Each structure stands twice: as C-alpha cells, then as structure tokens.
Amino acid sequence: MLDSVPPAPAQPSLVAARLSLIFAVVALAGLFVFPYGTLSRNSDAQALLQRFPAGVINFTGAAFENQPSVASALAVGWATLAALILTVMAALRRSPWLWIAALLTLIVGVAGIILFNGSLGAATAELVAQGVRPRRIPWQSGGVHLGLFLPALAGLVGTFAGLSRYPAWWERLNRLRSLLVPVVAIALAIAVGAVVVLVVQPAPNALNRALSLGELFSGKLDVVWYVYTTLFAPISNLGGLFDSLKLATPLIFTGLGVAFAFRAGLFNIGGPGQLTLGGIFAMLVGIYVPLPAALLIPATVIAAAFGGALWGAIPGLLKARFGSSEVINTIMLNYIASAIFIFLLGANSFPFFGKTFGLPFKAGGSEAKSLEFPESARLSRISELLSFSRGGETLFSLGPVLALLTFAALYFGLRRVRARLWIALGAGLIVGAATWRTVGVPVTGTFGASLLNTSFLIALAGAVLVGVLLWRTATGYALRAVGLSPAAAEYGGISVGKNTILAMTLSGALMGLASTHYTIGGALDEYRLKTNMPVNVGFDGIAVALMGQNTPAGVVAAAVLFGTVDTGGVTVDRVLDKVNKDIVTVLKALIVLFIAAGGFLSRRVTDAPPPELEKAAGHGASSPPPTTPPSTPLPNLGAHLNTQSLKADDGEDIGAKEDSSQGGKS
C-alpha cells in the first residue's frame, strides 16, 4: 500500500502485506494478552475485565453474583483466532486472497463486538424489566476492550492491504497518501501519550492489596484504554457530539484562516487579534446599528468578517509594500487589538488632556463586557432547529440526514446525467423539507441544553467556499502559485504583492468570523462580547491547519477531533487523580511535532509516483514490462516533478506555460 512503485497485479504490495502482517500478529497475541472486554466499570474507573478464552479480573473489590453471560462472544473469539491465523499466513506469502482472509477477520471481529455488547444489553434489559434502575446495574458501563478491538482493526487494515493487488484499488490508495502523515502523527502521539499514562497513573482498584504481575499488566492496559475511550466517548451520544461540535466551531474558522494563509506561503499568527477585532465590529453593528431582524444578523456576521479582514490586511500590506515579516506584524497586532478591547470595555469613561469622556460600550457592573445583543441579532441554537415535540416527547429530526443521503445517492448514482448536481440538490431539499418535522428519534440528556449554534453552519459554508476559491477559480490558482514559488508566479504574470494582501485579508476575515460563535451565538452562556472570550483558539488554529494538511475537509475533521478530545478530557480530569485534561494538550502538542517531522516518513512513501515514472519503470496499470536496456537513460522527469503540485483542474500547469513561452522566445 505504501510502495513508491505499484505492485504487479498478481500479488498485494510488499509493504502493504508487511503492514497487514504486523497488525494481524499484534491482534493474534492480543486475544490472549489483552483484556477481551469490560463487563463493568464503576465511577472510579475500577473495572471487571473479561479474559479470553475464559476468566475474569476484578478490580472493583465487589462480588458480582449474576454476571452477564458473554459465552456467544467468547465462542466467536475462536473464529476470530482462526481468521487471524489465516490472515497471517496470507500476509507472509503475499497471497492474492489476503483481502478475503482479512475481510473474514473483520467480519468475525465486528460480530464479536456486537455479540459482547448485545450480551450486556440483554442482561441490562432483563434487570430493568424486573424494576432495577439502570444506574444500579454494574455492567451498564461495560463494553469492548483491546482484545476485541484489535482483530477488527487488523481485518480492516488487511482488507485494504490485500486489495492493493488490483490496479484500480492501487490508484485509490495512492490518492490517499496525503493522509499518511496525519494518521501516523496521531498514532505516534497516542503511543507516547499511552506511555505517559502508564507512568503517572496507577491501575484503579479497590483490592486493598498488592497486585500480582498479571493484574498489574492488565490494570495498566485498562487505564490506558479507559483514558482514550473516554477522550473519544463524546461522539457516541448526541449530547456529547453537540458539545464537541461547539468546541470545534471556532477551531474550524481559525484553522481555515491559517490554512488559507499557508496556501499563499504566509504564516498568519495573528488569530487572537483578528478574532478580537471581529468581535468588536460585531458588537458595534449588532447592538448599535438599527436594522430590521432580517438584515441585522447578516450585517453583524459581515461586520465580524470585516473586522478580522481589516486586522489581517495590515500585515499583508506591510509584507507586500515593505517586505516586513507577517509573523512579527501579526504578533504585535495581537497586543494592539487586546488594548483596543480593554479600552472599549474596561471602563465607561476615559481621561484625555484633563477632560473625561464617556464610552457607551461597557455594561453595568465590574465585569468588562458589552451590552447584550438584541433578540434580532442572535443566532439560533442547532438543538432548536433539529428538534421538535410530538406527544410531549422531544424528537431529534432525521430530515437533514435523509436529505444528505438522498443528495449523495442521486449525485453519485447519476454520473452520466449532466444536471445531476441540481437534480440531487432539489431532491435533497424536497426530502428534507418533507421530513424535517415529521421523522425523528427520541432524545434525552443534554441535547436540549447544547450551546451549539448556527455559526457552525457558517463555518461549514466557509470551508466549502475556501475549497471552491482555492481549487476552482483562477484567483485561487494564483494564490497557490504564489505560495509554492513567488518567483515563478511573478514570471507568469501573477502579482505577488496583490495576492499577499488578498490572502492575509481573507485569512483575517475567517478569523474574525470565529467571534460570531461567542458573541451573537451565545456560546459563553451570554449574548455579549466578554473578556473571557477564548481568543487563544487563534493559536490552536495553527495545529488544526497542520493536522488537516491545509485542506478545508482536513481542517473540519481535525477541528472535530480536537473538540471531541477536549470534551472527553473533562471526564478524564474528573475521574482519575493522576491524569487530567492536560493530557489533551500533550496530545495536541505531540501531533503538531510529529506532523512537522512528516511523521518520520520518507517522501518516497508519502508522495505518489508520477505517471511518467510508473510507465518508465513498466509498472503502469496497462503498460507492458520494460524493454529498454538498463543503459538507456530514463525520460527527463524534472519538469514534471517540479510542477506536479501546481496542476490545475483543467490539466494546465505553470511549468508547461513557462516551457511554451521560452520555446516561443527562442
């Protein structure tokens, strides 16, 4: 899967087979070494662990008279063992049927997970029917463990590794090479974080005695598993997911802002200042400009973008006109923006040449905050838009989900239809409108109290617009050309100074839009501009952009990941005594460091080979074996390699234009 030269059609890739072998061997050993599942876990993270093929380890210190039966899941474990052995044999021999053996491993692994969780659920339902409250059922918090999880993961990896024998799948896997660096960086960060947890956190137990070597080993593994499953647990329920998306919303804005500047070869480290100016302009328009409700919200959003754009354009202008460093300028402007913020909201008056002048911006009281935004200037809560009541019960609307499924089905199903986009869009809107308030599922918990607001939708729209601008317009092509090679772009007739100012302006506008989440979105429990607005998310946007590989989709995914672990970190901090939410900060820092190091992967692995090199080596999907003698030099690929990343969607590239212009001159 990772070779620089595609494999022959008869066998899987050598590196892919080795990767599959490693995962399969680890999963095979893990069946017996790691806990198979968690039968119960109390509020102190003490667990009752199920082993394979039999036996339990009880860290709770309490007796369980009626343990749930997981015999069916244990029986599937033997089938998983056989499938893993088959996968190991296929990976060792690079057999063409590797993907079949791995797919079988994946199927039986997922079946074991379903049966284990189903056994706990059936036991819970039986006790609930007898009148026992769910919170008093000890195995209510049970679930899978490493012994069940690793075989399914090994099956998934082995399936894709085995499919690398087919040219079509090889091409698909080649297109995913850009994901290697962030995936490897996350894996390395998780590994280093696991070592930290193993060192600092004792195995939670109530046994009041020294643990045996086997118990200590299982307990340490269990605490690592608990930390990471808790960090990612918010995505398993609707309330936690909404809390994660609430934290991810400003990260999407700031990540897009940093990524946009990166694409133009600029480093915008002024997110805090641009976010602050965006909040100030949003306050000035949202509170003090008399507009009807239909116009006030759009005007306030535009004002927030304008404030950030203004603060981003200044270092862009200085860079273009005087060549000064945008890094230094944006850092200094952060302090100036903070001073302006304190000046406007720190007091109701200020002295100037012996006279005192009043300021209308600060609300009454000692806290530095603005007046409250009027109702007509507030963004709606997502929970209000996606829920409706029926028969006294609150339901989560499935209308948007059905609309998206309809759109995707028609868009990808009507590939030969010219107007498929509009057909799919129209059908999706019709289905969404018809089911918005009619089809839903009951919701409980904190969903209704979520502070996630429609600034999240603005962030998603911003990601789409950034993608269209950068990869579907001539302006975006010019911006990327300037970022990759200013000299070559200028030689091709592109104004470097103009695009520098434009890039910093639009980057600042995206940063400024992040303030809408906190001001008119009410994410801080009040619809005000307040001093506790976390402007440091401007710096977090750098990590999000790096992890997202400076692509809009990558930025959104990275922001959601960071928001999820931030939410889960609160639970870890509350339960464990030696590990707190700072583990999330450590993981973020490690991810950035490993991404900066390229995941310690060589360029031969991360960069797809150019088509000319594949054909020259005789490994193209349809090309015959090479007949050229070894002494014959390969074709000149320098121009292709130097201009590979500047390819436009229409197939043109700067290098080709330069070559043609030079040929004309000569």
N, C-alpha and C positions, 0 to 999 in steps of 0.2 A: 504493500500500500504506500510505502514511503520511498521506493526506489526512484532514482533520477531517470531511469530508463524503463519503460513499460515491460512487463514480463511477456514471455511467449504465451499464446492463448491456451496451451496445454496445461499450465501449472499456475498456481497463485504466485504472487510476488514473494520473493525470498524474505524480504524484511517483514512483509505482512504475515507470512507464515510464522516467522520467529516471534512476532508480537503476539499472535494468537496462541502460540505455544507457552509463552510466559504467563499470559492471563489464565490459560487453562490449567497449568501446573499449580499456580497460586490458588486457584479456586478448588482444585482437587485436594490440596493439602488443607485448605481452609475448612472443608467439610468436617474434618476430624479435629482440627486445631482450634478453630474459632467457634464461638457460640452459634448454634443453629438458629435460635430465635429467643425472643424475650417473652416469657409468659406473664410477667408482671413487673411493674416499676412504680414505687411509691413516690411521694412528693419530695423525698430527699435523694432521689436518683438511685436508690438501692433496688437491685433487680433480682428476679428469679429467672435464671437462664436455662434454656433447654439445650442439651448437647446432642450430637449425632454420633452413633446410632441410637443411644439411649442415655438416660441420666440427666440430673439437674444440678445446678449450683445455686444455692440460696444465700443471697447477701442481705436479705431483709431481716433475718433473725426471727421471723414469724412462721408458724406452721401453716401449711395450706392443705386442708383436708380434702377438698374437692377441686383438684387441679383440672383444668380443661384438657380433654384428650386431643392430642395432635398426632395420633397414630397414622392417619392418612398422609399428612405432610412428611412424616418420617419415612413412610414407605416410598413416597416419591423421591426422597433423598437417595435411595438406592438406584433408582432410574437415572437420577442426575449424575451419580457416580459413574455409571456405565457410559453415559453420554460424554462425560468429560474425558474418560479414558479413550473413547473413540476419537474425540477431537484432538487429543494429544498425539495419537498415532497418525492421524491425517496431517497434522501440522508438521510432525517430524519428517514425513515422507513427501510433503508438499503435494498431497493427493488432490486431484481435481474435485473430489467430493468433500473437501474440507468445509465448504459452506453448508453442506447438508448436515454433517455431523454437528457443526456449531449451531445451526438453526434448531436441531433437535435438542441440544443443550439449553438453548434459550427458551424453548417451549416448556420443557420439563422444569426448568428453573423458575419460570413465571408461574407454572402450575403449583409448584411447592409454596411459593409466596402466597398465592391465592388461597390454597388449602389451609396454610397455617393461620392466616388472618381470619379465614372463614370459620375455623375451629374456635378461635377466641370469640368471634362474633356470635356463633351459635350458643356457646356457653353463657355469654352475657344475656342473650335474648331469653334463654331458659330461666335465668335467675330474675330477670326483670318481670317475666310472666308470673313469678312467684311473689312479686311485691318488693323485691330488693331494689334499692335505689342504685342507679349506675355508678355514682361516685363511691359507693361502698363495695363495688366489685373490684377485687385486686387486679385482675388481668385486663381491666378496661384500657390500661395504658400499655399493653403488650404489643408486640409486632415482630417483624423480621429482624435478623441480625446479619453479621458478616457471612456466616455460613450459608445463608440462603441468598444473600445479595450478590456475592462474588460469582457463583455459577451463571446467573442470569447475565451479569456484565461480561463474563468471559464468552458466553454464547453470542452476545451482540457483537463484540469485537471480532470474534472468529467468523461470524457470518459475512461481515464486510471484507475481512481479510480473504476469505475464500472466493468471494465474488470478484476479486481483483484479477482472476484468470480470464475474465471476459473483457474485451476491448471497450465495450460501451460503459461497463461499470468502472473500468480503469480510468476512463476520461472523467466520469463523475467524481471519482475520488481525487483525481488530480485537481479538479476545480475547488476542492475543499482544503487544499494545502494551506491556505491563509489562516485556517482555524487551528493549525498545529501549534503555533506559538502561544496563543492564549490558553488553549487546552492544557498544554504541557506546563505552562506557568501556573495555572490553577492547581494542577496535580502536584507540582513541586511545593507550592505554598501549603497545600493541605498536608503533605508529608512532613514538612518542617513544623507546621502547627501541631501536628499529632505528637511529634517528639516533645514539644514544649508542654503539651497537656500531660504526657506520660511522666515528665519530670516533676512538674509542680503539683499535680492533683492526685492525692491518694485514691484508691478504689473505694467508693462509698459503700459502707457496710455497717451492720449493727450486730456483728457476731461477738464482739467483746473478747476476741482472742486473736492471736497472730494467724494470718492467712498462710495456708500452705503455698508452695511454689506454683502449683497448678491454679489455685484460686487467685493468687496474686496476678498471674498472667492473664487469666480470663477477666478479672476485675479491671485491670488496666486497659485491656482492649475494649471492655464495655464502656468505660468512661470516655474513651476517645470516640467510640461510636455514638454515645449519647450526646456529646458536645456537637458533633457535626450534624446528626439528625435533628437536633434541636435548632441549630442555626438555619437549617433549610425547612423546618417544620411549618413556617407560616404559609407556604404555598399549598399546604394540604387542606386548608379550610378557607372559606370565603372571607371571614373577618380578618384573618391573618394576611391573606393575599391583598386585601384592600389597604391594610396598614403598610404592607411592603411597597405597594404602588404609590402610597402617599409619600414615603421617603424617597422613592425613585424619581418622582416627577421633577423636582428641581435638578436632580443629577442628569436627567435627560437633556434639559436645557443647557446646563453648563458643559456637559460632555459634548454636545453638538457644537457649542461655541468654540471650545478648544480644538475639536476635530476639524472644524471649518478653517480655523487659522492654520492648523498644522498642514492641511492640504495645500495652502498657499505658501508654505515654507516659513510660517511665522509662529511664534510662541506667545500666546496670549495668557499671561499670568495675572491679568487684572480682573478676573471674575468677581471678586468681592466688591471692588469699587463700581464696576458696571452694574452689578445686581443692586447695589445701594442706590445708584442714580436712577435705575429703573423704578425702584420702589418710591423714590421721591417724586418723580414725574407722574407715576400712577396716583399718588396721593394728591398732587396739585390738580389733576384733571378729575379724578373720581369724586373728590369732596367739594371742590370749589368751582367747577365748571357746570353751569346749569344746562343740562341736556336732558331730553326725554330718555326713558329707560331703554328704548330700542337702540339708541345711539351711544348712551353713556358707557356701557360695558365695552363695545368695540373701541371707543375713543380712549378708554382707560388702558386697554391692552396695547393699543398703538403707542400711547404715551410711555408705557413701560419699555417697549422696544426702542422708542426714540431716545429715552434717557440712556439706556445701555449703549445704543449706537453712537450717541454723541461722545460718550466717555471712551469708546473704542476707536472712534475716528481720530481722536487727538494723537495717540501714539502712532497710528497709521500714517497720519500726515507728517509727523516728525520723522518717521522712518523713511518715507518717500522723498521728503524735501531735503533733509539734512543727514540721512543715513544713521541716525541715532538708534540705539538698541531698544526694540519694543519691549524687551524683558524689563529693563530698568525703568522705562517710562510707565509701563502698566503697574509696576510695583509702587512707584511714587504716587501715581494717581489713586491707588487704593487708599492711601493716607489722606489725600485731599478729599476724596468722597466721604470718608469717615468724619472728617472735620466739618464738612457741609452738613452732614446728617445731624451731628451733635449741635451745630449752630441752630438749625431749624427747629429741633425738637427738644433741646436741652433746657430751654427756658422760654418764658413768654415775652421777654424783653432783652435788649442788649444796649450797653452804653456805647456812644460814639461821639468823640470830641466834646465830652462834657454833657451831652444830652442823652436821654433814654428813649429808645424807640421800641414799640411793641411788635410782637410777632403773633400771628393768629393760628399757628400750626399746632402748637402743643395742647393736648387735652389737659383738663384739670387734674391735680394730684402731683405726687412726687415722681411718678414714673414717666420716663421720656417716651411718649407715644403720641400718635396723631389722634385727631378726632375720628370717630367711627365712620366707615364708609356707609353711604345710604343703601337702603334695600335695592334700589335700582342699579347699583354699581357692584353687586355681589354675584360671584359665580355660583352656579348650582352645585349641590353635592351629587356625586355619582350614585350614591345609595338611593337618593330621591328619584333620580332618573330611571334607575334599573330595578325599581321595586314597585309593587302595587298591592293593595289589600283586597282580599276576597273572603267573605265569610268570617271576618275577624282575624284572618291569618295573613301574615306578611309573606309575599312571594317574591323571589328573585326572577326577573323577566329573562326568558330564554330567547326573546326576539332578536337581540343583536347577534347571539350565537348562531341562530338559524339563518339570519341574513348573511353572515360571513360564510357559512357553509354553502349556502345557495350560490353566492358570488363565486367562491372558489370552484365549486363543481362545474358551473357554466363556463367560467373563464378558462379553466384548463381542459374542459371537455369539448369546447367548440374551437379547437385550434385552427381549423380550416375556415372558420367564419370571419369575415373581415371586420364586422362590427361587434365582435364578441365582448369587448370591454363594456360597451354601452348596454348590450343585452344583459350581461351578468350584473352590471350595476343597477339597472332598472328592476330586474327580478329580485335582487337582494333587497332593494328599498321596499318593494311591494311586500315581500315576505316579512321583513322587519316591522313594517307598519301594521300588518295584519296580526302579528303575534306579540307585539310589544306589551300589551296589557291583557293578554288572554292566556298565554302559555308561560308557566313559571314553576319553580320548585320552592318549597318552604325553606325559610332561612331562620337561623337562630344566632345567638351570640352577639358579637359586637358589630355586626354588619351595619345595622341602622345608625350606629354612632360614629361611623367612619368619617374622617375629615378629608377623605379623598374628594377632590372637586374637579370641575371640568377643565382646569388648567392642564390636567393630564392629557385630555384630548387635544388641547392646543399644542402640547409637547409632541404628541404623535404626529399631528399635522405638520409641525416644524420639521420633524425627521423626514417626512415624505418630501416636503419642499426642498430641503437641503439635498436629498438624493437626486431629485429632478434637476435642480440647478447645477449640481456638480457634474452629473453624468449624462444629462440630456440637453444641455444648452451650450452654445458657443462661449458664453461667459464663464461657465464652469470649466470648460476645457482650457480656457486661457488662464484661469486661476490655478488649475492643477499644473499647467505647463510652467507657470512662474514658480510654483513650489518645487518642481523637480529640477529645473535648470533655468534660472533667470536669464543667463546669457543667451541660451538657445531660444528662449521665448522672445527676448528682445530682438534677436536676429530675425525671427519670424514675423516681426511687426507687432508684437504684443507690448503694450505699455506696462512695464513693471511697476512704476510708481502708482499709476491709476488702480491697478489690481491690488496692490498692497493696501491702499486706503480702503478700497471696497471690501477686501477680506476682513480687515480689522473692524470696519463699521458693521458688517453683517454679523461677525462674531460677537461684538458687543451687544447687538440687538438681541441675539439669542440669550445672552447672559442676562440682559435686562428683563426679558420675559419671565425668567425664573422668579422674579419678585411677585408676579401675579398670584403664584401659589400661596404666598404668605400674606398678601395684603387683601385683594378682593376675593381670594379663595378661602380665607379664614383658616388656614392650616395651623395657625398658632392659637386656636380657640377664640380669637377675636378678629374682626374685620378692621384691622388697624395696621399702620406702619409702626413697628415697635423695635426697641433697641435689641431685643433678644432674637431678631431675625438672623438665622444661622448663615451669615454671608460666607463662611468658610466652605460651603458647598461649591464655591467657585474654584477652590483649590482641588476639591475632590473630583471635579470635572476632568482634571488632568489624568487622574488614574482611570476614570471611566473611558476617556477617549483612547488612552493607550491600550486598555484591555479590549476595547471594541474595534481596534485596528483602524480607527479614524473613518469608520463607515457608519451611516445612520442606523442600520439594523444592528450592528455590533454595539453601538452606543446604547441603544434601547435595552438590549439584552444585558449588557454589563451593568446598567443602572438598576434594572430589576434585580439582578443578582446581589448588588450591594445593598439595595433596600431590603431584600429578604434577610440577609445575614445580619443587618443592623437590627431588624425586628426580632429575629431569633436570639441575638446576643443579649437582649434584655432578660429573657427567660434563663439563659445560662448564668447570667450575673446573679439572678435571684436564687437559684437552686444550689450551685456549687460555691464552696468557700474559697478555693484557691484559684479558680479560673473565673474571670469576669468578662464583661463586654469588651475589654481592651483586646481580647483575642481577635475580635473583628478587625481592629486597627492593625494588629500584627499581620493578619492575613492579607489585608489590602496592601500594606507596605511590601510584603513579600511578593505579591502578584506583580506589582509595578516593577520591582527589582528584577524579577525573572523575565518579565516581558522586555525590559530594557536590555537584558542579556540575550534576547532572542530565544529564550527557553533552552539555551545551551545547544541549540540545534544548528547544524551546518546549513548553508544556503543551498547545498545540493539536495537537502531534504525538503526545505520549505518552499523552494521555487520550482514551479513546474517547468520541465524542459521545453524549449521552443520547438515548434513543429519541424523546423529545418534540421535540428539536431536529431530528432527522432527518426526522420527519414534518412539522414546521413548514416545513422547507426543501424538502419534496417529494421527498426522496431515499431514502425508505424502500424496502425490498425489494419491497413490494407496493402502495405508496401512489401515487396519480396525481400528475401535476405540480401545483404550487400554483396555485390560482385566486384566492387572496386578494389584493386590491390592495396595492401596496407601502406605502400609508399605514396599513394596518391593523396594529396592534401584534401582535407575536408573543405566544404564550401565556406566562404567568408561569412561568419555569423555576427561579426562585430556590430554592424549597423542595427541588426535585429535586436541583439541583446541590449544595446544602449537605449533603444527607443521602445522596448517592449511595454513598459508601464505607461507610455503616453498614447497608447492605442485609443482611438475614438471609436464610437459605436458604428460609424459608417465605414470602418476599415482603414481610414486615412491615419497617418501619423506624421509627427513633425519631422522625423528623420527622413521620411520619403520626400516631403516637401522641400527640405533642405537639399537633398541629393538632386532633385529635378532642377531646382533653381541654380545650383552650381553647374550642372551639366549645360544649362542654357547659357550661362555666362561664359563657360569655356568655349 
